[in-house]
Amino acid sequence: MKNYKMSFGTIIKLNNNLAEIVVDDGIEMNVTQVKEYHNFLLNNLKAPFYLLVNRKHAYTYTFEAQKAIVNFDKIKKLAVLLSTHGGLMSSETLLSLNANLNWEISWFNKREDALAWLNEIDVLK
């Protein structure tokens, strides 16, 4: 497990194709930061990607970033760790921008449950 500090937060590489993303409190993600995020995944993980988005902080996206962040076909499975109802609402809105995604997505209140769900897939074992 290795932590990488990014301009928008931290990415924790848990294994070759699994990472946890923690965006800093108060950040407004823009397209440049979304590209930084996608480039990190492409350069540091093996596709397809299995991601744990830890929504422990409040943050937002520019409209352009909202469209760009979900326009990434290398993601296979996405677990979203929620600490508030607002986090659920904003995540659902973001993901609804591209309803045609082929990602498996699930929502969790406990990190351990999210990681267990992500690790159900054979490639991660």
C-alpha positions as CSV (number, residue, x, y, z in Angstrom):
1,M,0.0,0.0,0.0
2,K,1.5,3.3,-1.1
3,N,0.0,6.9,-0.8
4,Y,0.4,9.4,-3.6
5,K,-0.4,13.1,-3.0
6,M,-2.2,14.7,-5.9
7,S,-3.3,18.3,-6.5
8,F,-6.9,17.3,-5.5
9,G,-6.2,14.8,-2.7
10,T,-4.6,11.4,-2.2
11,I,-4.6,8.1,-4.1
12,I,-3.8,5.0,-2.1
13,K,-2.5,2.2,-4.3
14,L,-3.8,-1.0,-2.6
15,N,-2.6,-3.4,-5.3
16,N,-1.9,-3.6,-9.0
17,N,-5.4,-2.7,-10.1
18,L,-7.1,-1.5,-6.9
19,A,-6.8,2.1,-5.5
20,E,-8.6,4.2,-3.0
21,I,-9.3,7.9,-3.9
22,V,-9.7,10.5,-1.2
23,V,-10.4,14.0,-2.4
24,D,-9.5,16.8,0.0
25,D,-12.2,18.8,1.8
26,G,-13.4,21.9,-0.1
27,I,-11.8,21.0,-3.5
28,E,-13.6,21.9,-6.7
29,M,-12.3,19.3,-9.2
30,N,-11.6,20.7,-12.6
31,V,-10.8,19.1,-15.9
32,T,-7.0,19.4,-15.4
33,Q,-7.3,17.5,-12.1
34,V,-9.5,14.8,-13.7
35,K,-6.8,14.3,-16.3
36,E,-4.2,14.1,-13.5
37,Y,-6.4,11.4,-11.8
38,H,-6.9,9.4,-15.0
39,N,-3.2,9.7,-16.0
40,F,-2.2,8.4,-12.5
41,L,-4.5,5.4,-12.9
42,L,-3.1,4.6,-16.4
43,N,0.5,5.0,-15.4
44,N,0.4,3.3,-12.0
45,L,-2.3,0.6,-12.1
46,K,-3.1,-2.3,-14.4
47,A,-6.5,-2.0,-16.2
48,P,-9.3,-2.8,-15.7
49,F,-9.4,-0.6,-12.5
50,Y,-11.2,-1.4,-9.3
51,L,-11.7,1.8,-7.3
52,L,-12.8,2.8,-3.8
53,V,-13.9,6.4,-3.8
54,N,-13.8,7.5,-0.2
55,R,-16.2,10.4,0.2
56,K,-15.2,11.4,3.7
57,H,-14.8,15.0,2.7
58,A,-17.1,17.5,1.0
59,Y,-16.0,18.5,-2.5
60,T,-17.5,19.5,-5.9
61,Y,-16.8,19.3,-9.6
62,T,-17.0,21.8,-12.4
63,F,-19.5,20.8,-15.0
64,E,-16.7,20.0,-17.5
65,A,-15.0,17.8,-14.8
66,Q,-18.3,16.0,-14.1
67,K,-18.5,14.9,-17.7
68,A,-14.8,14.0,-18.0
69,I,-14.5,12.0,-14.8
70,V,-17.0,9.4,-15.7
71,N,-15.9,9.2,-19.4
72,F,-13.2,6.6,-18.7
73,D,-13.7,3.1,-19.9
74,K,-10.9,1.5,-17.9
75,I,-12.9,1.4,-14.7
76,K,-14.6,-2.0,-14.1
77,K,-15.8,-1.8,-10.5
78,L,-16.5,1.2,-8.3
79,A,-17.2,1.2,-4.6
80,V,-18.3,4.5,-3.1
81,L,-17.8,4.9,0.6
82,L,-20.3,7.4,2.0
83,S,-20.3,9.4,5.2
84,T,-23.3,11.6,4.5
85,H,-26.6,11.6,2.5
86,G,-25.3,14.5,0.5
87,G,-22.4,12.4,-0.6
88,L,-24.8,9.8,-1.9
89,M,-26.9,12.4,-3.8
90,S,-23.9,14.1,-5.4
91,S,-22.3,10.7,-6.4
92,E,-25.6,9.5,-7.9
93,T,-25.9,12.7,-9.9
94,L,-22.4,12.5,-11.2
95,L,-22.8,8.9,-12.3
96,S,-26.1,9.6,-13.9
97,L,-24.4,11.9,-16.5
98,N,-23.3,8.7,-18.3
99,A,-25.9,6.1,-17.7
100,N,-24.3,3.9,-20.3
101,L,-21.3,3.1,-18.1
102,N,-20.3,-0.6,-17.9
103,W,-19.1,-0.2,-14.3
104,E,-20.3,-2.3,-11.4
105,I,-21.1,0.3,-8.8
106,S,-22.1,-0.1,-5.2
107,W,-22.5,2.2,-2.2
108,F,-21.1,1.5,1.3
109,N,-21.0,3.0,4.8
110,K,-18.0,0.9,6.0
111,R,-14.6,0.8,4.3
112,E,-14.2,-2.9,5.2
113,D,-17.4,-3.8,3.4
114,A,-16.4,-1.8,0.3
115,L,-13.0,-3.5,0.1
116,A,-14.6,-6.9,0.6
117,W,-17.0,-6.3,-2.3
118,L,-14.2,-5.1,-4.5
119,N,-12.1,-8.1,-3.7
120,E,-14.8,-10.6,-4.7
121,I,-13.5,-10.5,-8.2
122,D,-11.0,-13.2,-9.1
123,V,-8.4,-10.9,-10.7
124,L,-7.8,-9.3,-7.3
125,K,-7.2,-12.5,-5.4
